[in-house]
């Protein structure tokens, strides 16, 4: 059975904003390896549209960016959206009963399924489907942006913490019911 994991870069004041965080080479390599090992990713519309950047090669990309793009393109993606009519390569548009559809994916697959986007993560948490949270804590204060938790924070238990690169700490939590 697959585990549903929600993890994003976060500022010290609790915000996520992809435009505000430039990962160090060490952290970027960590994310490349992470994506390579995923069973797939489930996205909300907004985060999926951000990630579509990786669908088309850019001439100015570094070797690492090309590695990330290749890993991202290979993995299956499921997109939860009421407004999108179609999705890109290796992606499936999901509709219907979110609990049944995502629960079915968890039952069919092995490994980790990444959750992309705080709003989707909140909806899945409300359904009791998130198995793990990973906060990549950066030493910056944004003062604005989207909060990591789009609603009330669920009761969580810290499982591990580790340093990635020079200044990022990954905090791994599970819901109390999982502990």
Buried (B, 14 or more C-beta within 10 A) or exposed (E): EBBBBBBBBBBEEBBBBEEBBEBBEEBBBBBBEBBBEBBBBBBBBBBBBBBBEBEEEEEEEEEBBBBBBBBBBEBBBBBBBEEEEEBBEEBEBBEEEBBEBBBEBBEEBEEBBBBBBBBBBBBBBBBEBBBBBBBBBBEBEBEEBBBBBBEEEBEBEEBEEEEBBEEBBBBBBBBEEBE
